[in-house]
Amino acid sequence: MQVLTTHEERTVSAVRAQQVILWSSPVVAAVLLVLFATFPGFFPPMSPDLPAAEVARFYQDHTAWIRFSMVGFNLCGIMIVPFFVLIMAQMLRMKGQTRIFAFCYLTSVVAGATLFALSAVLFGVAAFRPDRGADLEQLLNDLAWIVFIAPIGMLVSQFVLLALAVYFDDERAPVFPKWVGHYSLLTAVLMAPAAGAAVFRTGPLAWNGFISFWLRNGAFALFCVVMFVVLRGALRRQAEAEGVPA
């Protein structure tokens, strides 16, 4: 029987922990997708131009589903963070001046997750007393949507920092393929215009528009799927390099 040293045991434990996070990610994604689908205001997304009376009626007519989805987001939304911490862990393995990129990346992830949780709280508050008055309901709805869609800076910085880490990595034995950096920057470019949701009430940049809602959220979801595949390959190579049994 092979006896592992303390260092080898820690290496095996670290790789195994990352594999657990990786393979739990599809379950988390499925839960979040169900919650996303159950919120009545996403299909189709509510218009910023809805009169206050219609906004209030929406929360009165769909109170139960709004509460269910937002309680679910508050319980489960934070579970997506370990997936991005896993990306950070792989960034820390990169050669060159990339540790600073990894820690800045983590800060961006935490800031983005905090704002996502805040938007869910605001939607939940609007559904808590749907009879409080049309103007107040519209105010809470505006706050919830703008906080959900418009603060895109943290996500853009995530993608830029990941790209920089990839570009600074050792080209002879990279942790991630170089195309991941290009793809990360492309995702940042696609999502950045959603910042206009805080300004525009109609058109593709409004919070219900094609660019701010569908392109933004679709690009983020696709990025997660692509990075799942990339991380799976990176963890497999790490396990082989460090002698961790399959």
C-alpha angles and dihedrals in degrees: 000000000000114000115211123215120234090259092050091049091052091048093051091046092050093050092045091051091052090049090052091052091047096051094042090057096081089055091051090046091052091051092049091047091054091049091047091051094048095057104097093209096065101061096079101003113242117261119244087220095064112126115249092250092057092047090053091047090052092057092044093050097044102032097128097049093044091051092046095050095043095047086050092050091050091051099040108021093083089057090080090066095079089060090060092042085057088057088050091051089056091047088057088059092059120106123237129034097332105117091085089052091052095052092044087049090055091051090053091049093052093046092050093047090050093054091046089053090048092054090052090051091052093050088048093050090052089054094043094077106011090170096059093105137293097256094051091047090052091049092052091045091052091049093048095049096043092048090048098049113018107053094080099145095095092052093046090050090050092057094044093049092049090050092050091050090052092049092049093049123106106275091207094063109010122184091216125024114258092245088069088069092051092046092048091054091047090053090051090052092049094049101040097080090064086083084081089073087086090061111029124068097183137032132037094316095054113104090259094043127113095254100040098041113019101029094040096049094036093052091049093049092047090049090056091051093048092047091050089061092043092049092049090057093044092051091048091053091045091052092050093047093049096041097245110162116241 
